[in-house]
Amino acid sequence: MTYEQMATHTIYQIEAKLDDFQPVIGRTILINAERSLAYLGYTLISAFGLEGSHLFGFQKSFELFNHQQSYYYLLPAMDLPEFVAPGKHYSVMETNLNQFFSSSNLNNQFTFQYDFGDNWKISLNVESIETKEIMLHDIPRVTGGSGYGLIEDIGGNSELHDYIEAFASGDLDHYYQIFGNQLPHLRPFSLPIANEKLKPEISILKRQYEDNE
């Protein structure tokens, strides 16, 4: 008989919310601090219903002497000048959550950015940090959420908003002309489904981004 022994880990509870969108599209996740930012990216991609077909990165910003300073955390494949303003940049593969979130600057703003065309921007807020004994197979885990999932290549916030409104009214002729009979799915948040899919999808995403599969 085999079992996983409990060990002490630092656990982040992170609230992730799509910027500038109403009604709110958000997810809350638990994840251990020693995970890389790349792994957090895979977790967020799955939790928001995306597929991992685009580049992503993280940004940490703060005000310093009335000027905004930013650090960027990017995938190795990214051509920096094309995507971000000049600033300090690091690898999502080589930075863990402790390194990204720990700072004495209380004005830090943390952002996850996915698909630099549709330009999904998701604000990250650390709601709690707890060190406790836990079995790692219990995390990462989605603990809450609201709103629909995001849709690959829909066109960003404004187009997603219009699509949701069209779906509610049933006036979908415009979208049938674009997509044919295969309309993009609008998936309302479901906690059981989010967690059922989470770890299998993270494994797939890890292979996609790290092994180019």
BALOVEX-254111 format. One line per 8 residues: their letters; for each residue x, y, z of N, C-alpha, C. Coordinates in steps of 0.2 Angstrom, whole numbers. Each point is the difference from the previous one (the first is absolute). Layout:
REM residues N
a> X/Y/Z/X/Y/Z/X/Y/Z; ...
***
This chain:
REM residues 213
mtyeqmat> 4/-6/0/-4/6/0/4/6/0; -1/5/-5/4/6/0/-4/6/2; 3/5/2/-4/6/2/5/6/0; -3/6/-1/4/6/0/1/3/7; 6/1/2/1/2/7/-1/8/-1; -3/2/6/-2/8/0/7/3/2; 1/6/-3/6/4/1/-2/7/1; 4/4/2/-2/7/1/2/5/-6
htiyqiea> -5/3/-2/1/5/-6/-4/6/1; 3/5/-3/-3/7/0/-5/0/-6; -7/2/2/-5/0/-5/-3/7/-1; 0/2/-6/-3/6/-2/-7/-1/-2; -5/4/2/-6/1/-2/-1/6/-5; -1/-1/-6/1/6/-5/-7/1/-3; -2/6/0/-6/2/-3/2/3/-7; -2/-3/-6/1/2/-6/-6/3/-4
klddfqpv> 0/6/-2/-6/3/-3/2/4/-7; -4/-2/-5/1/4/-6/-1/7/1; 5/4/-3/-1/7/1/-5/3/-5; -3/5/3/-5/5/-4/-6/-4/-3; -3/-5/4/-5/-4/-3/-6/0/5; -6/1/-2/-6/-1/4/-5/-5/-4; -3/-4/3/0/-2/7/7/-4/1; 2/0/6/7/-2/2/1/-8/-3
igrtilin> 6/0/-3/3/-7/-1/6/-1/4; -1/-5/5/6/-1/4/0/-7/3; 6/-2/2/2/-6/3/4/1/6; -1/-5/5/4/0/6/4/-7/0; 6/0/1/4/-6/0/5/0/6; 1/-7/2/5/-1/5/6/-3/-4; 6/2/2/6/-3/-4/6/1/5; 5/-5/0/5/0/4/6/5/-2
aerslayl> 3/3/5/5/6/-2/6/-2/-4; 2/-7/0/6/-2/-3/-1/-1/-8; -7/0/-2/-1/0/-7/3/5/-4; 1/-1/-6/3/5/-5/-6/5/-2; 2/6/-3/-5/4/-3/-3/-3/-6; 4/-4/-3/-3/-4/-6/-5/-5/2; 1/-3/6/-6/-5/2/-6/4/2; 1/6/3/-6/4/2/-3/2/-6
gytlisaf> 4/2/-6/-3/2/-6/-5/-6/-3; 3/-6/1/-4/-6/-3/-7/-1/4; 1/2/7/-6/-1/4/-5/5/-2; 2/6/-1/-5/6/-2/-3/-2/-6; 4/-2/-5/-2/-1/-7/-6/-5/1; 1/-6/3/-5/-5/1/-6/3/4; 1/3/6/-5/3/4/-5/5/-4; 3/3/-5/-4/5/-4/-3/-3/-6
glegshlf> 1/-6/-1/-3/-4/-6/4/1/-6; 6/3/0/4/1/-6/4/-7/-2; 3/1/-6/3/-7/-3/7/0/0; 4/6/1/7/0/0/3/0/-7; -4/4/-5/3/0/-7/3/7/-1; 2/4/5/3/6/0/5/1/5; 5/5/-1/5/2/5/-4/3/6; 4/0/6/-2/3/6/6/3/4
gfqksfel> -2/4/5/5/3/4/-3/3/6; 4/2/5/-2/4/6/4/7/0; -4/4/4/3/7/1/-1/2/7; 5/2/3/0/3/7/2/8/-1; -5/4/2/1/7/-1/-1/4/7; 3/5/1/-1/4/6/2/8/-2; -2/4/4/2/7/0/6/2/3; 5/3/-3/6/2/3/2/7/-2
fnhqqsyy> 0/5/5/1/7/-1/-5/2/-6; -6/-2/0/-5/3/-4/1/-3/-7; 4/-5/-1/0/-4/-6/-1/-7/1; -4/-3/-5/-1/-7/0/6/-4/-2; 2/-5/4/5/-5/-1/-3/-6/-1; 3/-4/-5/-3/-7/-1/6/-5/-1; -2/-6/2/4/-6/-1/-4/-5/-4; 3/-3/-5/-3/-4/-4/2/-7/0
yllpamdl> -4/-5/0/2/-7/1/-3/-4/-6; 4/-3/-4/-2/-2/-7/2/-7/-1; -3/-2/-6/2/-7/-2/7/1/-4; 4/-5/0/6/1/-4/-1/1/-8; -5/-2/-2/-1/1/-8/-2/7/-1; -2/5/5/-3/6/-2/6/5/-2; -2/4/-5/4/5/-3/-2/6/4; 4/2/5/-1/5/5/-3/7/-3
pefvapgk> 4/3/-5/-2/7/-2/-7/0/-3; -2/-6/-3/-7/0/-3/-5/0/5; 1/-2/6/-6/-1/4/0/5/6; 6/2/3/0/4/6/4/6/-1; -1/5/4/4/6/1/7/-2/3; 5/4/-1/6/-1/3/0/-1/7; 3/-5/3/0/0/7/4/-7/2; 0/-1/6/4/-6/2/-5/-6/-1
hysvmetn> 3/-6/-3/-4/-6/-2/4/-6/3; -4/-5/1/2/-6/3/-4/-6/-3; 2/-6/1/-3/-6/-3/-6/-2/5; -5/-2/-3/-6/-3/4/2/-7/2; 5/-3/-4/2/-7/2/5/0/6; 3/5/1/5/1/5/-2/4/6; -6/2/1/-2/4/5/-6/-3/4; 0/-1/6/-5/-3/4/-5/5/3
lnqffsss> -5/-2/2/-5/4/3/2/4/6; 4/-3/4/3/4/6/4/6/-3; 4/-1/-5/4/5/-3/-4/6/-3; -5/-2/-3/-4/5/-4/-5/4/5; -3/-3/5/-4/3/4/3/4/6; 6/-3/2/3/3/6/3/7/-1; -2/5/4/3/6/-1/-2/5/5; 4/4/2/-2/5/5/-4/6/-2
nlnnqftf> -1/0/-7/-4/5/-3/-7/-1/0; -4/3/4/-7/-2/1/-4/3/-6; 3/4/-4/-4/2/-6/1/-4/-6; 3/-6/0/1/-4/-6/-7/-2/-3; 0/0/-6/-6/-3/-4/3/-5/-4; -4/-6/0/2/-6/-3/-5/-2/-6; 3/-1/-6/-5/-1/-5/3/-7/-4; -5/-4/-2/1/-5/-5/-2/2/-7
qydfgdnw> 4/0/-5/-3/2/-6/1/-6/-5; -5/-1/-4/-1/-6/-4/-2/2/-7; 3/-2/-5/-1/1/-7/0/8/-2; 6/2/-2/2/7/-1/-4/3/-6; -4/-4/-3/-5/3/-5/-7/2/3; -3/-5/3/-6/1/3/1/4/7; 6/-1/2/3/4/6/-5/-1/6; -1/-6/3/-3/-2/6/5/2/6
kislnves> -3/5/4/4/2/6/-4/-2/6; 3/-4/4/-3/-3/6/4/3/6; -3/3/5/3/3/6/0/-6/5; 6/0/3/1/-5/6/1/3/6; -4/-2/5/0/2/7/1/-5/5; 5/0/4/2/-5/5/-5/1/6; -5/-4/1/-4/1/5/2/-3/7; 4/-5/-1/3/-3/6/6/-4/-1
ietkeiml> 5/-1/5/6/-4/-1/0/-4/7; 0/-7/-1/0/-4/6/5/-5/-1; 4/-1/6/4/-6/0/-3/-6/4; -1/-5/-3/-3/-6/3/2/-7/-3; -2/-5/4/1/-7/-3/-6/-1/-5; 2/-2/-6/-4/-2/-5/2/-5/-5; -4/-4/-2/2/-5/-6/0/4/-6; 5/0/-4/1/4/-6/-5/-3/-5
hdiprvtg> -3/-6/0/-5/-2/-5/-7/4/1; 0/4/6/-6/4/1/0/7/-3; 6/2/-3/1/6/-3/4/-1/-7; -1/5/-4/-4/6/0/-7/-2/0; -4/5/2/-8/-2/0/-3/7/-1; -6/0/-4/-4/6/0/-5/-1/5; -1/6/4/-4/0/6/-6/4/-1; 0/4/-6/-6/4/-1/0/4/-7
gsgyglie> -5/3/-2/0/3/-6/-7/3/-2; 1/4/-5/-7/3/-3/1/2/-7; -5/0/-4/0/2/-7/2/-6/-5; -1/2/-6/2/-5/-5/7/-1/-1; 2/-6/-3/7/0/-2/2/4/-6; 6/1/-1/3/4/-6/0/-4/-6; 0/3/-6/-1/-3/-6/6/2/-4; 4/-6/-2/6/2/-5/-2/3/-6
diggnsel> 4/6/-2/-1/3/-6/-6/3/-1; -4/2/5/-7/3/-1/1/8/-1; 6/3/2/1/7/-2/1/4/7; 1/-3/5/1/3/7/-6/2/3; 0/5/5/-5/2/5/-6/2/-4; 0/5/-5/-6/3/-3/-3/-6/-4; 3/-4/-4/-3/-5/-4/-3/-5/5; 3/-2/5/-3/-5/5/-6/3/3
hdyieafa> 0/6/2/-6/4/2/-6/-1/-5; 1/2/-6/-5/0/-5/-2/-7/-2; 4/-5/1/-2/-7/-2/-5/-2/6; 2/1/6/-4/-1/6/-7/3/-1; 0/6/-2/-7/4/-1/-4/-4/-6; 4/-1/-5/-4/-3/-6/-3/-7/2; 4/-4/4/-2/-6/2/-6/0/5; 0/5/4/-6/1/5/-6/2/-4
sgdldhyy> 0/4/-6/-5/3/-3/-2/-5/-6; 4/-5/-1/-1/-5/-6/1/3/-7; 3/6/0/1/3/-7/7/-2/-2; 1/-6/-3/7/-2/-1/1/-1/-7; -4/3/-5/1/0/-7/7/2/-2; 3/5/3/6/3/-1/6/-5/1; -1/-4/6/5/-5/2/0/-6/-5; -7/-2/-2/0/-6/-4/3/2/-7
qifgnqlp> 0/6/-2/4/2/-6/7/-1/1; 3/2/6/7/0/1/2/-8/1; -3/-3/4/2/-7/3/-4/-6/-3; -5/2/-4/-4/-6/-3/-4/-3/6; -1/-6/0/-4/-4/5/4/-1/6; 6/1/0/4/-2/6/2/6/4; -6/3/3/1/6/4/5/-1/6; 4/4/2/4/-1/6/-4/-1/6
hlrpfslp> 2/-4/5/-4/-2/6/0/5/5; -5/2/3/0/4/6/-1/-4/6; 5/-1/4/0/-4/5/-1/3/7; -6/0/3/0/3/7/4/-3/5; 3/3/5/4/-3/5/-3/-5/3; 3/-6/1/-2/-6/4/6/-2/4; 0/0/7/5/-2/4/2/-7/-1; -5/-5/0/2/-7/-1/4/-1/-7
ianeklkp> -3/3/-5/3/-1/-7/7/3/0; 1/6/3/6/4/0/6/-5/3; -2/-3/6/5/-4/3/1/-7/-3; -5/-2/-3/1/-7/-4/4/1/-5; 0/6/-4/4/1/-6/7/2/2; 1/3/6/6/4/1/7/-3/-1; 1/-6/4/6/-3/0/2/-3/-7; -5/-4/-3/1/-3/-7/2/6/-5
eisilkrq> -3/6/1/1/5/-5/7/3/1; 2/1/7/6/3/1/6/-5/-3; -1/-6/1/5/-5/-3/1/1/-7; -6/1/-4/0/1/-7/3/6/-2; -1/6/4/2/6/-1/8/0/1; 2/-3/5/7/0/2/4/-3/-6; -3/-6/-3/4/-3/-6/-1/5/-6; -5/3/-1/-1/5/-6/5/6/1
yedne> 1/3/5/5/5/1/7/-1/1; 1/-6/3/7/-1/2/3/-6/-4; -4/-4/-4/3/-5/-4/-2/1/-7; -4/6/-1/-2/2/-7/-4/-6/-4; -4/-3/5/-4/-5/-3/-7/3/-3
***
